[in-house]
Amino acid sequence: MKTLLVCVVTSLLASVTWAADTLDIYVVDTEGGKAVILLTPKGETMLVDAGYPTEDDRDTKRIVEVARAAGIEHFDYIVATHYDADHAGNVPRVDALIPGKVFVDHGDPVPTMDPARSYCTPYVKAIGDRKRVSVKPGDTIPLKGLRITVVTAGGRAIAHPLAGVRPEESPPASRPTYRDRDDNSGSVGLLYEFGSFRMLDLADLLSWVEYDLVCPRNLVGTVDLFMVSHHGLKVSNAKFLVHAVRPRVAIMNNGARKGGEPETLDVLHSSPGFEDLWQLHYSVAGGRKNAPADFIANLQEPCEAKLIKLTVRRDGAFTVTNTRNGFSKTYEPR
C-alpha cells in the first residue's frame, strides 16, 4: 500500500496547487464499484460514492490515500448516488476518516428495492446531526465556480431542458422495461459544468429512466465527457442516450470481471464524434473491444489500484491521465 501512495502522490502533485484554476477529478479504482473525488480551484471538495465495504477496508484505504495526497482533510459534500453496496455501502467508513460536511442523496430507496439489500439505514445513521439534502431533478449542488445540476433522482428525470440547451428531437425509441431489485433506477445523476466543459455522470441509472432524459427530446444537450453508467453494463448506457449526448470521451469505472460488456463498448464507439474510451480495468468480457492498453489503468489481476485523473480548464480543454503509466491526452475545446 505504501507503494501505491508514492505513485499516487507523484501523479497528483499538480493538483495540490489550486491556483492553476483547474477542476481536478480523481476516478478511484474500487474494483467495479465507484468513488470519484472532485477538487475545485477554490479548494472545495466532493466525494461521489465510496466503493465497497470489505473486511480489509480495501476501498476505504484507496480513497483516503488519494484524498490525503491531494491535500484533502474533509469533504464539503459527500454524494451517495444510490443505496447499493458498491456506492453508498462504504460511505460511513470513509466519512469516519475524512468527514463530510453535507450529505446528498435521493431520499428513500426506490419502491422496487429489496429492503434487505439497502445500505440506506447505516448511511443515514452515520450522518447523525449533520446536514442531509435529499435532492430532486432540477436541484443544484452549490460548489463555487462549478455548476452541478441534478438531472435524475429517485427514479425521475428533469422535465424541462437545462439552461442554455436547445432540445433536439431524438430518433424514435421505445422505453426499456427492465427493472431490478436494487436502487439503481433511483441513482442521482449529475451534469457538471465548469466554464464551457460539460460532463455527465448518471451513476447506475437504468435505461428506462435514461429514456426520459433524451426521448422524445434531448433535455441535457451534448457533453464533452461521459462517465459510463453502471460500470459499462448493457442494462444502462442505451444507444438512444449515448448517441444523443454525443460525448467526445468516456471514462468507465468497471472491474476486470464486472461491467465493460461488449454491447456497451459498441454503443460508445459508434456514437457520433466519439474519440476515446478510458477504463479503470481491462474487461475480460470486452475482449478485443477493450480500449488500447495506454487507456486502461489496470491491465491484470490482481490489480495495482491505479486511478484515472481528469484535469479540466475553464476554456473547455481537459486532460485525462492514466496513473499506471503516466500516459495522458489533452482534448482541446471543440
Long-range contacts (C-beta under 8 A, 24 or more apart in sequence): 1-61, 1-65, 4-62, 4-65, 4-304, 4-305, 5-65, 5-69, 7-306, 7-323, 8-65, 8-66, 8-69, 8-307, 8-323, 9-69, 11-307, 11-309, 11-321, 11-323, 11-326, 12-66, 12-69, 12-70, 12-309, 14-311, 15-39, 15-70, 15-309, 15-311, 16-70, 16-71, 18-42, 18-43, 21-313, 21-314, 22-311, 22-312, 22-313, 23-146, 23-194, 23-197, 23-311, 23-312, 24-70, 24-309, 24-310, 24-311, 24-312, 25-309, 25-310, 25-311, 25-312, 26-66, 26-70, 26-307, 26-308, 26-309, 26-310, 27-227, 27-251, 27-253, 27-280, 27-307, 27-308, 27-309, 27-310, 28-59, 28-62, 28-63, 28-66, 28-307, 29-62, 29-253, 29-280, 29-281, 29-297, 29-298, 29-303, 29-305, 29-306, 29-307, 30-58, 30-59, 30-62, 30-63, 30-86, 30-253, 31-58, 31-59, 31-255, 31-256, 31-258, 31-281, 31-303, 32-86, 32-231, 32-253, 32-254, 32-255, 32-256, 32-257, 32-258, 32-259, 32-281, 33-59, 33-85, 33-86, 33-87, 33-90, 33-253, 33-255, 34-81, 34-86, 34-87, 34-203, 34-231, 34-253, 35-59, 35-62, 35-63, 35-90, 36-201, 36-227, 36-253, 37-63, 37-66, 37-67, 37-70, 37-72, 38-143, 38-146, 39-70, 39-72, 40-143, 40-144, 40-145, 40-146, 41-145, 42-143, 42-144, 42-145, 44-76, 44-143, 44-144, 45-72, 45-74, 45-75, 45-76, 45-77, 46-75, 46-76, 46-77, 46-78, 46-79, 46-141, 46-143, 47-75, 47-77, 47-78, 47-79, 47-94, 47-98, 47-100, 48-79, 48-81, 48-190, 48-201, 49-79, 49-80, 49-81, 49-86, 49-87, 49-88, 49-91, 49-203, 50-78, 50-87, 50-88, 50-89, 50-90, 50-91, 50-93, 50-94, 50-95, 51-86, 51-87, 51-89, 51-90, 52-85, 52-86, 52-89, 52-90, 53-85, 53-89, 53-90, 53-92, 53-93, 57-93, 59-90, 59-94, 60-90, 60-93, 60-94, 60-97, 62-305, 63-94, 63-98, 64-94, 64-97, 64-98, 66-307, 67-98, 68-98, 72-98, 73-98, 74-98, 74-99, 74-100, 74-101, 75-99, 75-100, 75-101, 76-100, 76-101, 76-102, 76-143, 77-101, 77-102, 77-103, 77-104, 77-141, 77-143, 78-102, 78-103, 78-104, 79-103, 79-104, 79-105, 79-141, 79-188, 79-190, 80-104, 80-105, 80-123, 80-188, 81-105, 81-106, 81-187, 81-188, 81-189, 81-203, 81-204, 82-106, 82-109, 82-182, 82-183, 82-184, 82-186, 82-187, 82-188, 82-203, 82-204, 83-109, 83-113, 83-118, 83-119, 83-120, 83-123, 83-183, 83-186, 84-117, 84-119, 84-182, 84-183, 84-184, 84-204, 85-117, 85-119, 87-203, 87-204, 88-119, 88-120, 88-123, 89-119, 89-122, 91-119, 91-123, 91-126, 92-122, 92-123, 92-125, 92-126, 95-126, 96-126, 100-130, 101-130, 101-131, 102-130, 102-131, 102-132, 102-133, 103-127, 103-130, 103-131, 103-132, 103-133, 104-132, 104-133, 104-134, 104-135, 104-141, 104-188, 105-132, 105-133, 105-134, 105-135, 105-188, 106-134, 106-135, 106-136, 106-153, 106-154, 106-186, 106-187, 106-188, 107-134, 107-153, 107-154, 108-154, 109-183, 109-186, 110-154, 110-155, 110-183, 110-185, 110-186, 112-179, 112-180, 112-181, 112-185, 113-181, 113-182, 113-183, 113-186, 114-181, 114-182, 117-181, 117-182, 118-183, 120-183, 135-188, 141-190, 145-194, 146-192, 146-193, 146-194, 147-192, 147-193, 147-194, 148-190, 148-191, 148-192, 148-193, 149-190, 149-191, 149-193, 150-188, 150-189, 150-190, 151-189, 151-190, 151-191, 151-200, 151-202, 151-213, 151-219, 151-220, 152-187, 152-188, 152-189, 152-202, 152-205, 152-209, 152-212, 152-213, 153-186, 153-187, 153-188, 153-189, 154-186, 155-185, 155-186, 155-209, 156-209, 156-212, 157-189, 157-209, 157-212, 157-213, 157-219, 158-213, 158-219, 158-220, 159-219, 160-219, 161-217, 161-219, 161-221, 162-191, 162-219, 162-220, 162-221, 164-221, 165-218, 165-219, 165-220, 165-221, 166-221, 167-217, 167-218, 167-219, 168-217, 168-218, 168-244, 169-216, 169-217, 169-218, 170-214, 170-215, 170-216, 170-217, 170-218, 170-240, 170-244, 171-240, 172-216, 173-211, 173-215, 173-238, 173-240, 175-208, 175-211, 175-215, 176-206, 176-207, 176-208, 176-211, 176-235, 176-238, 177-208, 178-206, 178-207, 178-208, 178-235, 179-206, 179-208, 180-206, 180-235, 184-230, 184-236, 185-209, 189-213, 191-220, 191-223, 194-312, 194-314, 195-312, 195-313, 195-314, 195-315, 195-316, 196-314, 196-315, 196-316, 196-333, 197-224, 197-225, 197-312, 197-313, 197-314, 197-316, 197-317, 197-318, 198-222, 198-223, 198-224, 198-225, 199-223, 199-224, 199-225, 199-226, 199-227, 199-312, 200-225, 200-226, 200-227, 200-245, 200-247, 201-226, 201-227, 202-227, 202-229, 202-236, 203-229, 203-230, 204-229, 204-230, 204-231, 204-236, 205-229, 205-230, 205-236, 206-230, 206-235, 206-236, 207-235, 207-236, 207-237, 207-238, 207-241, 210-236, 210-237, 210-238, 210-240, 210-241, 211-238, 211-240, 211-241, 213-241, 213-244, 214-240, 214-241, 214-244, 214-245, 215-240, 218-244, 218-245, 220-244, 220-245, 221-245, 222-246, 222-247, 223-247, 224-248, 224-249, 224-316, 224-318, 224-331, 224-334, 225-249, 225-250, 225-251, 225-310, 225-318, 226-250, 226-251, 226-268, 227-251, 227-252, 227-253, 228-252, 228-253, 228-254, 228-259, 228-264, 228-268, 228-277, 230-259, 231-255, 231-258, 231-259, 231-260, 232-259, 232-260, 232-261, 232-264, 232-265, 232-283, 232-286, 233-259, 233-261, 233-264, 234-261, 234-263, 234-264, 236-264, 237-264, 237-267, 237-268, 238-267, 239-267, 239-270, 242-267, 242-268, 242-271, 243-267, 243-270, 243-271, 243-272, 246-271, 246-272, 246-273, 246-274, 247-271, 247-274, 248-273, 248-274, 248-275, 248-276, 248-331, 248-334, 249-274, 249-275, 249-276, 249-277, 249-278, 249-318, 249-320, 249-331, 250-274, 250-276, 250-277, 250-278, 251-277, 251-278, 251-279, 251-280, 251-308, 251-310, 251-320, 252-277, 252-278, 252-279, 252-280, 253-280, 254-279, 254-280, 254-281, 254-283, 255-280, 255-281, 256-281, 256-282, 256-283, 256-284, 256-298, 256-301, 256-303, 257-284, 257-285, 259-283, 259-285, 260-284, 260-285, 260-286, 260-290, 261-285, 261-286, 262-286, 262-287, 262-289, 265-289, 265-290, 275-331, 276-320, 276-329, 278-308, 278-320, 278-322, 280-307, 280-308, 294-322, 294-325, 294-327, 295-322, 295-327, 296-322, 296-324, 297-322, 297-323, 297-324, 298-324, 299-324
